[in-house]
Amino acid sequence: MLIELDDRDIEKVAIKVTELLKPLLKSSPQKGDQEIILDVEGLASYLKVNKSWVYERTHLNEIPYYKVGKFPMFNKKEIDRWLERSKINHEPFPELAIKERRLKYG
């Protein structure tokens, strides 16, 4: 059986399909909103460290993680915040910074 559709019929079908898909697209998380969950190997790769380092930090509760059964899992956004809190601010040439402060503040 062959059905022929003219342009108006195709447009009506396209509009109906779009209407049906809109609620599904709105309710699904956007690509940037999705939570990225890493396992030990994924986190070690992300941080460029050994898996043993990740296990040690987990055992010492130094890194945010979740337990899924016996497996530690890591939320990438929480890891990024943890890294930001762990950041050490230092100036590459402290002697220049001291001279600049003296010049600026007298």
C-alpha positions, 0 to 999 in steps of 0.5 A: 500500500502506497500513501502519497502526501502533499506538502501540506500533509507533511507539514501537519505531521511535522507540526504534530510531531513537534508538539508531542516532542516539546514536553519530553525535550523540556523535561529532560536535562540539558547537556550542561545540566547533567550530573557526571558521575565518575568511578575510581578509574574515571576520577583517577584519569580526570585528576591524572593520578593513580587509582591508589591515590584516589582510594587513599583519599577516599579512605581518609575522607579527604575527597567527596564521594558516595558509596554505591554498594562497596564502590566509591563514586564521585560527582564531578561538580563536587570534585571540581568544587573540592579542587577549587577549595584546595587551591593554593594561591601563590605568586610566581615571583613573590619578591616582585609582588612585595616591590609592587606593594611598596611602590603602590602603598609607599 
